[in-house]
């Protein structure tokens, strides 16, 4: 029975390795998997400093994880838009204890 168990474990392992190889042959899938592992590692070990969305809005081009929306926000501000800056400053003033 041990031989049968070992052979079935070996067969399942070979099938799993084949499926993983087929899935990971595309670069996009490899990048997704790497990013998911990084996110899981950061979530488990909390190695990355967590910023709130509001704090990111104040300095969109200076945060460690730059997203598309943050880049668009900094682009609008660099082009002269003041709405986001005024909103951020007003909220910061409201939150500060007097």
Backbone bond lengths (Angstrom), bond angles and torsions (degrees), N, CA, C in turn:
res aa  C-N    CA-C-N  psi(-1)  N-CA   C-N-CA  omega(-1)  CA-C   N-CA-C  phi
1 X - - - 1.441 - - 1.527 110.50 -
2 X 1.313 117.36 -33.39 1.453 119.96 178.55 1.523 111.36 -63.40
3 X 1.343 117.21 -37.28 1.461 120.07 178.58 1.519 110.46 -64.71
4 X 1.322 116.62 -39.97 1.462 120.68 179.81 1.532 110.09 -66.26
5 X 1.318 116.58 -41.55 1.464 120.82 178.81 1.526 110.90 -64.01
6 X 1.322 116.50 -45.33 1.457 119.94 179.59 1.523 111.69 -64.44
7 X 1.317 117.36 -39.51 1.464 119.36 -179.93 1.526 111.14 -69.12
8 X 1.331 117.76 -36.39 1.467 119.31 178.17 1.528 110.72 -70.31
9 X 1.328 117.69 -37.55 1.467 120.43 175.72 1.522 109.93 -63.77
10 X 1.312 117.10 -41.26 1.466 121.17 177.62 1.517 111.84 -63.41
11 X 1.331 116.98 -40.80 1.462 120.68 179.35 1.527 111.05 -66.22
12 X 1.320 116.74 -43.50 1.467 120.45 178.57 1.524 110.09 -63.86
13 X 1.327 117.39 -40.23 1.464 120.83 178.15 1.521 111.13 -63.37
14 X 1.326 117.16 -41.94 1.463 120.93 179.37 1.525 111.07 -64.96
15 X 1.321 116.54 -41.38 1.468 120.21 178.19 1.529 109.84 -65.11
16 X 1.314 116.75 -43.56 1.466 120.48 178.67 1.521 112.01 -61.61
17 X 1.325 117.07 -42.61 1.462 120.65 178.61 1.524 110.85 -65.11
18 X 1.324 116.98 -37.60 1.467 120.60 178.56 1.521 111.02 -65.64
19 X 1.320 117.01 -45.00 1.467 120.96 179.47 1.530 109.88 -64.09
20 X 1.325 117.28 -43.64 1.467 120.62 179.23 1.525 110.79 -62.97
21 X 1.317 117.38 -42.15 1.464 120.96 177.87 1.512 112.10 -62.79
22 X 1.320 116.81 -41.95 1.464 120.69 178.73 1.525 110.79 -64.88
23 X 1.317 117.44 -41.30 1.466 121.74 -179.49 1.525 111.07 -68.98
24 X 1.326 116.89 -39.77 1.459 120.72 -173.83 1.524 113.83 -86.60
25 X 1.322 118.12 2.54 1.462 118.52 179.18 1.526 111.49 -72.23
26 X 1.334 117.84 -19.85 1.461 121.01 176.66 1.524 109.30 -89.29
27 X 1.327 115.64 135.99 1.463 120.91 -176.07 1.528 111.98 -62.68
28 X 1.317 117.92 -38.38 1.461 121.15 -179.73 1.515 112.11 -61.98
29 X 1.326 116.64 -40.73 1.467 120.43 178.92 1.526 111.23 -66.94
30 X 1.341 116.41 -38.39 1.469 119.46 177.66 1.520 110.62 -63.59
31 X 1.335 116.46 -42.75 1.463 119.83 -179.54 1.524 111.32 -65.68
32 X 1.340 116.89 -40.23 1.470 119.91 177.25 1.525 110.85 -60.73
33 X 1.332 115.77 -44.73 1.461 120.48 -179.03 1.528 110.88 -64.01
34 X 1.338 116.99 -43.07 1.463 120.06 178.22 1.524 110.93 -62.03
35 X 1.336 116.71 -43.61 1.465 120.15 -179.78 1.527 110.83 -64.95
36 X 1.339 117.00 -39.72 1.463 120.05 178.08 1.528 111.25 -63.57
37 X 1.337 117.22 -39.76 1.463 120.04 177.45 1.526 110.91 -66.08
38 X 1.350 117.12 -40.71 1.467 119.88 177.62 1.524 110.70 -62.28
39 X 1.332 116.17 -44.73 1.464 119.87 179.40 1.521 111.32 -61.65
40 X 1.329 116.42 -42.94 1.460 120.87 178.77 1.523 110.76 -63.02
41 X 1.330 116.39 -44.49 1.462 120.53 179.19 1.527 110.84 -62.27
42 X 1.334 116.99 -44.47 1.464 120.25 179.48 1.521 111.38 -65.01
43 X 1.328 116.21 -37.07 1.461 119.36 179.70 1.529 110.89 -68.82
44 X 1.325 116.83 -40.80 1.461 120.34 -178.24 1.522 112.26 -72.51
45 X 1.320 116.65 -43.11 1.458 120.06 -174.32 1.520 113.01 -102.68
46 X 1.319 117.58 -5.09 1.467 124.05 177.63 1.526 111.08 49.19
47 X 1.342 116.59 51.40 1.458 121.11 -178.28 1.516 112.39 -82.50
48 X 1.294 117.45 -18.34 1.456 121.53 -177.39 1.521 109.18 -101.77
49 X 1.330 117.01 134.08 1.460 120.12 178.61 1.520 108.40 -67.86
50 X 1.314 116.59 133.35 1.456 121.26 -178.27 1.519 110.18 -90.07
51 X 1.310 115.86 127.54 1.454 122.16 176.27 1.516 108.23 -109.89
52 X 1.317 115.79 144.32 1.456 118.27 175.81 1.523 108.76 -79.33
53 X 1.307 115.72 158.36 1.459 120.84 179.65 1.519 109.81 -60.87
54 X 1.318 116.47 -37.69 1.457 120.22 -179.15 1.525 110.79 -64.92
55 X 1.330 117.86 -42.77 1.462 120.52 177.95 1.522 111.07 -65.07
56 X 1.326 117.06 -37.41 1.460 120.31 177.04 1.519 111.29 -63.67
57 X 1.315 116.98 -33.07 1.458 120.16 -178.95 1.517 111.04 -66.92
58 X 1.316 117.87 -29.63 1.452 120.88 -179.43 1.512 113.28 -71.07
59 X 1.308 117.34 -32.56 1.463 121.84 179.28 1.530 108.95 -136.23
60 X 1.318 118.19 72.54 1.456 120.48 -171.24 1.522 114.69 -66.62
61 X 1.327 118.16 -22.80 1.459 118.89 -178.42 1.527 112.90 -98.77
62 X 1.334 117.97 7.27 1.456 120.68 -177.03 1.526 113.51 -119.81
63 X 1.303 118.18 11.28 1.462 120.45 179.83 1.521 109.17 -92.71
64 X 1.351 117.85 154.67 1.464 120.01 -176.04 1.525 114.31 -65.28
65 X 1.317 118.22 -37.40 1.466 119.58 -179.26 1.525 108.78 -108.33
66 X 1.311 115.71 98.03 1.458 120.66 -176.61 1.523 108.69 -85.65
67 X 1.312 114.98 123.73 1.454 120.99 178.02 1.519 109.03 -106.96
68 X 1.309 115.68 166.59 1.461 121.54 -177.19 1.526 111.65 -58.51
69 X 1.322 117.46 -43.27 1.459 121.00 -178.66 1.528 111.23 -63.58
70 X 1.328 116.55 -37.82 1.456 119.84 179.33 1.526 110.97 -66.87
71 X 1.328 116.13 -39.19 1.459 119.08 177.81 1.522 111.29 -65.92
72 X 1.327 116.68 -39.37 1.463 119.91 177.69 1.526 110.66 -64.20
73 X 1.339 117.04 -39.34 1.455 120.94 178.61 1.525 110.58 -63.57
74 X 1.321 117.63 -45.44 1.464 119.70 179.97 1.520 110.95 -67.13
75 X 1.331 116.98 -32.00 1.467 120.33 176.93 1.529 110.15 -65.68
76 X 1.342 117.12 -43.51 1.466 120.30 178.92 1.525 110.69 -62.77
77 X 1.326 116.85 -41.52 1.462 120.11 179.77 1.525 110.08 -65.82
78 X 1.333 116.68 -40.45 1.465 118.76 179.75 1.521 111.74 -67.04
79 X 1.330 117.54 -24.79 1.459 121.21 177.74 1.521 111.85 -84.10
80 X 1.325 118.25 -3.46 1.452 120.64 174.61 1.512 115.35 115.20
81 X 1.314 119.05 -0.22 1.458 120.98 179.32 1.524 109.56 -68.84
82 X 1.317 116.94 131.13 1.458 121.21 -178.28 1.522 112.91 -113.78
83 X 1.328 118.14 -5.35 1.460 120.44 -176.82 1.523 111.54 -59.10
84 X 1.329 116.41 -50.25 1.461 120.23 -178.83 1.513 112.36 -63.21
85 X 1.329 116.56 -38.21 1.462 121.04 -179.46 1.524 110.30 -67.53
86 X 1.331 116.51 -44.64 1.463 120.15 179.39 1.522 111.10 -63.38
87 X 1.329 117.35 -43.36 1.463 121.56 179.56 1.525 110.14 -60.93
88 X 1.313 116.22 -45.72 1.464 121.11 -179.96 1.528 110.32 -60.65
89 X 1.324 117.10 -47.21 1.470 120.89 -178.92 1.527 111.84 -63.75
90 X 1.333 117.39 -40.70 1.467 120.57 178.81 1.523 111.22 -63.52
91 X 1.328 116.96 -44.27 1.466 120.37 179.99 1.525 111.33 -65.59
92 X 1.319 117.10 -38.83 1.462 120.20 178.53 1.527 110.64 -63.67
93 X 1.343 116.50 -40.18 1.463 120.04 178.79 1.525 111.18 -66.65
94 X 1.336 117.56 -37.72 1.465 120.85 178.83 1.522 111.22 -66.33
95 X 1.321 116.97 -36.38 1.461 121.26 -176.23 1.521 113.23 -78.13
96 X 1.325 117.41 -21.75 1.462 119.91 -178.22 1.526 110.40 -72.37
97 X 1.327 117.46 134.66 1.471 119.62 177.01 1.525 109.84 -71.06
98 X 1.324 114.96 143.85 1.473 119.40 -178.04 1.495 111.41 -102.39
